[in-house]
């Protein structure tokens, strides 16, 4: 779920079903410019959207009703590390070298459709947040107000945590983007005890001068609430926050991402927020308010609904989710 949407809560017991927590009312200014057929069960998806919307709070624009098909496939992902040498290298005499040979060898240039592009992937929450509630409860400035550094995230009734889900999808996404030549930075890779806080998450993308930032999440709503939605930044000018330059580009990124996510996963847009568009605008998320580069959040599904949870816990589906996000980012960067 959106890590700065509400105060953190302790880990939920497997039998609990909390009420919807992260969707707010408001106005979203979203216009879908075209519908294209997909390869999955007659789905229609969006390919373009109009310019920035300045309404505050946001409103949502409904997309025509659609049907859902789901498919799964097996996948695996592993990172290998080289082993250390068991004995020190033996010194040998160096042959004479020419001046030409002494020149440093340039690193190979990345190739592919995303070569030269920088993408920051933000895995929502951190598996260690549960052990650092005091630290993540401290308040930080998000422009419009002050709120908690981070939250623990949600989980399925079976105990599969949102933090585990977001890391898995983000790692798969990084691989897919790097295969296309992009330079990819993860905001966190379970390499720190907690966090980072929401203001630092935004700052990491800003300092990287990212061409696109996507924050990966899963929702924690009520049973029966299903589907994904993409959260876009509202027009915010308050304190350290000024989203005026990124509202339009972020909407383009989010619209393309939503369309490609449908194509790759067969999942429906949310049936409980976004009016059927799969797009929502919010002004309360520090990760969006403080961003100076195009950025969106994606809630890939509802961990508290058994049917959505069955998808989110399936490795084959998570690979499809990563593919959909990668395709959306690629469409935006090449569009």
ABEGO torsion letter per residue (X at the ends): XBAAABBBBBBBBAABBBBBAABBBEBBBBBBABBBBBABGGBBBBABBBBBBABOBBBBBBBBBBBBBBBBBBBBBBBBBBBBBABBBBBBBBBBBBAAAABBBBBBBBBEAABGBBBBBBBBEBAAAAABAAAAABBBBAGABBBBABBAEBBBAAGBBAAAAAAAAAAAAAAAAAAAGBBBBBABAGABABOBBAAAAAAAAAAAGBABBBBBBBBBBBBGBBEBBBBBBBBBBBEABBAAAAAAAAAAAAAAAAAAAAAAAGBBBBAABGGGAGBBBBAABAAAAABABBBBBBBAEBAABAAAAAAAABAAAAAAAAAAAAAAAAAAAAX
